[in-house]
Amino acid sequence: MNAPLLLSGAPGSPYTRKMVALLRYRRIAYRWLLSAQAVPGLPQAKPPLLPTFYLLGLDGALQAVTDSTPLIRRFDSEFEGRAVIPADPALALIDALLEDFGDEWLTKAMFHYRWTYAADIRKAGEVLACWRGGPHDDAALAATAQAVRDRQIPRLRFVGSNLQTGPVIEAGYRRVLLALEDHFRVHRFLMGARPGASDFALYGQLTQLVHFDPTPMALAAEIAPRVVAWVLMMEDLSGLEPGEADWLDVGRLPDSLRALLRESGRLYAPLLMANAQALQAGQSEFQALIDGQPWVQQAFPYQGKCLAWLKRDHAALSPADRARADAALAGSGNELLFSP
């Protein structure tokens, strides 16, 4: 794969921020096009998701490629050094699980706060509008901001945010902040003294939650100053010199990381299982019990893929590695993801 890599994205996209930070850490040269820039001849992603990478296919033609999780693994295999997938297969499974938790659960908190509270709605509408072409005069900015709000607020149903589930999302966000704050008292990254894919996943969502949207940002400033600082540090880790000894030992995971795994088991694992059952039954909606509260949401095929990928990775482990991974997950609530 030839660098610089070409991608399009936006500063308000957590997944764009995830991947740009990863490219900086990996020291992979890139060109970032703001998503509003029209570049003739570039293929269109279907569906149009951010970020979109424009990569050469086997036929030599540019392809529009999205989805950060497989892209991270592709880049790890095609660019040498500074890998973000742990060398220990058992720890790599823990990392993958937490990456998925950040990408697919913590984004619910991001979207919920942004499009639920008046101050957040106002700021997001106006600032996101400025990233959609421009420059804008006052009338154009007001019209574009309203169009952004009109499009995004009804999409709360896709992440399951409503009056009933909102308190569950917010309580989970607070506990995640506290678990991370505890972890960063001792460790630089989730995976030890060097970042894993999970670090970049949580970082992407937290760029918005602790540094953009007013309501979750205020909570983070109040209870998690280390997390606030960590997010800024994660933006550019090109100067970090990682070593193989910097990964955590999967047999001795710190209690702070176990607390984060318990949040995944408490919030995300039951949702994944209920979603998978609904998809298998051909249902468009599923019901679950999340953190002891009823949860109703539209079934989401992509999260069915996420569960399938985790199960595949777990099944691919050697018996010894699987036993070590299972021991690390024991009691977290994530065991049900890998039960027969």
N, C-alpha and C positions, 0 to 999 in steps of 0.2 A: 504494500500500500504506500502510495507516494504522499508526502506532506509538502506544502501545507494542505490540511483537510479543509474543505469548504462546507460550511453549515449556515443555516438560517435559524434565527431564534429571536427572543425578546427578553429584556431584563426582568420582566414580570413573570416569566415562565420558570418555575422551579426546576424543570428538567433541563432547560437550556443552561441554567446556572450550574446544575449538577455536572453536565458534560464539559462545559468550558473550564470549570475548576479542575476536572479530571485531566483535561488536555494540558493545562498548565503544569499540574503535578507530574504528568508523564513526560513533559518536555516535548510534546508533539505539536509542531507548528500548525497553525490554523488561521483561517479567515472567517470572521463572523459577520454575516449579513443580517442586518435588522430585518425582521420578518416582513416589514412593509416594503422593503426594497424589491422592485421588479427587475429581474435579470433575465433577459431574453435567452431562450434555449435551455433553461434549467427544467428538468422534469418535475412534475407535481406529485407530492406524496398523497396516497389515498389510504385512509383519510388524512387530511392535512394537519399534521401534529408538529409540535415544537419540542425539541429542535429537529430539523430535518438535515441530514447529512447527504451530500452529493458525492457518491463513491463510484468508482469504476466497477462495472460488473464483469463477468467472465467474457462477455462479448466485446469488451472495451468501451461500451457506452456508459454514460453517467446514469446512475440510478438514485432515486430519492429514497433514503433509508431512515426510518424512525425507530423508536423504541430503545431507550438507553440501556436496558439490561443486557440484551444480546450484543449491542454495540460495544459495551465495556469488555465483554469476553472476546469479541473479535479483535479489539485493539490490543488486549493482553497477549493474544497469540501472534499478532502481526507486527507489533513494535516491541523491541527487546528492552528489558530493564524496567525497574520501578513499577512492577506489576501491582495491581490492587486486589487480585484474587489470591488469598492465602495459599501458600504451598501445601499446607496440611489439609487434606481433603475434608477431614471432620470439621476443622475450623472454617473452611470454605463454605460448608453447608450453613453454619451459624451465620456467617457473613451474608450469604444469599438470602436467608430468612429475614434478617434485619434490613437488608436492602429493600426487599419486597414490602416489609412493614412500613418503611419510610415512604416509598413510592406510592403505595396503594392505600395505606391507612392515614398516615400523617397528612397526606394531601386533602383528606376530608376536613381536617381541622383548618387547613389553609383556605380552602374554598368556603367553608362554613363561616369563618370569621369575616372574610373579605366581603361576602354578599349578604350578611345578616344585619350588621350593625351600621347605623347611619353614617358615622364618621368614616368607617372603613369603606362603605359603598361610595361615599362622596370622593374620597381620595383615590380609590382604585379607578373609578370611572374617568376622572380627569387625567390622572397620570398615564393610565394605560392608553387613553385616547391619544396622548402626545406621541406614543410609540407607533401609531398607525398612520404613517405618512406624515405630512406636515411640511412647513410650519402651519399652525392654525391661528386664525384670528379668533376673537372671543366668541363670535357666533358659531364658527365652525367647531371650535373646541367644545362648546356646550352641546351642540347637536351630536358630535361623535361620542362624547362622554355618555349621553343619554342612550345612544344606540348600544354602547358597550354594556351598560347596566341592563337594558331591556333584554339583551341576549343572554347575559350571564346569570342573572337572578333566578330565572325559571329553571336553570340547569342545576340548582341545588338538589333537585330530586334525584339526579344521577349519582350524587355522592351519598344520598340518604339523609341529608340534613333537613330537619323540620323542627317544629316546636317540641315534639316528643323526644327526638334523638339529640337535639342540640346540647342538653345538659350532659349526656354521655360523652359526646365529642369533646366538650370543654373540660370535663373532669379528666378525661384521658390525656388531653394536651398538657394539663397541669402536672399530672403524674410523670409524663415523659420528660418534661422540663426538670423536675426534681431528680429523676433517675440520672439524667445526663449531668446535671449539676454535681451530683454525688460522684459520678464517674470521673469527671474532669478535675476533681480534687486530687486525683492520683495519676490518671492516664491522659495522654495527649489526644488519643483517638479512640474510637470504639474498639478497634482491633489491636490496640496496644500503643507502641511508639511509632507506628506507621499506619497510614489510612488504608482501609479496605473499601470495597464497593459500597458497603453500608454507610460509611462515613459520608461519602459523596451524596448518597440518596437522602439521608437526613439533613445534610447541609442544604441541599436544594430547596426542600420545603421550608427550612428554617430561615433562609434568606428572606422569605416573605413574612413568615410568622413573627420573627424577632427583629426585623429591620425594615419592614415596610408597612404592614397593616396595623393601625393604631391600637386596636383593642388587645390582640395577643402580644404585641410589642410591649405594651405597658406591663402586662403580667410578667413577661420574661425579664424586663428590667428590674422588677420588684423582687422576684424569687430566684432568678438564675443568671447572675452577672457573668459567670464563667461560660455559660452557653452563648450569651451575647458576644463575648470576646472570641470564643471558638469559631463562630460563624465567620467573623471577619478574617481570622487567621486562615481558615480553610480556603479563602478565595484564591490564594496564590501560594502553593507549597513547592514551587519550582526550586527553592533553595534547600529543601529538606533532603538529607542523604540517608535513605533507609537501608537497613540491613536485615538479613533473614532472621536474626535473633530478636527483632523488634516486634514480631507477632506475639499475641497472647498464646498461652498454653491452654488448649481446649480442655485439658483435664483439670485446670485450676482457674476457671473463669472467675473474675471478681464479682462480689455480691452486687455491685452497681450494674454490671452488664446483665446479670441474672434478673435484676429488677426490670430492666428494659425488655428482656425476653418474656418475663411474666406479663408485661403490658401487651406484647404481641399475642400471647396466648389468651389473654383476657378479652382483648378487643377485636383482633384480626382473625385469629384461627376459627372461631365459631362463625364468623361472617363468610370466610372462604368455604367452609364446609356446607353451610346452608345455600350459598350461591351455587356451588357445584351440584348439589342435589336438585335444585330448581332447574338448572340447565339440562341435567340428565333427564328430568321429567318433562322437558319442553315447556316449562312455566316461565312466564314473563316477569314474575315477581316472586320474591321469597320473604319469609319471615324468620327471624332468629331472636335469640335471647343474648344480648350483648351487655356485659357488665350488670346482669340481672334485670335489664330493662328490655321491653319489646322493641324490635327493630324491623321495619318494613322498608324494602328497597327494590327497585327494578333490578332484575338479574343482569349481570354484567359478564359477557363472554370473555373479555380479556382476563378478568380475575380467575376464570376457569383455567385459562392458559397458565397463569401464575402458579396455581396449585399443581397443575400437571408438571410444570418445570421443577418445582420443589420435590415432588414425589419422584420424578425421574432422577434427580441428583442424589436423593437419598438412596434409591434402589441401586444406583451405580457404585456406591461405596463398597469397599471390601468389607467382609464381615467384621474385621477388627476395627476399621474406621467407623463403620456404622454403629458399633457398640459404643465407641467413644463419643460420637455425636449424640446418640440417644441418651447417654449418661449426662451429657451437658444440658440436654433439653428436659430431662426428667423433672417433673413438678412445675414446669413453666406453663403448661396448658397447650403447648404446641405439639405434644405427642399425638394428639388425635389427627393431625395432618398426615401422619405416616402410619397410622394403624391399618391393618389389613382390611 
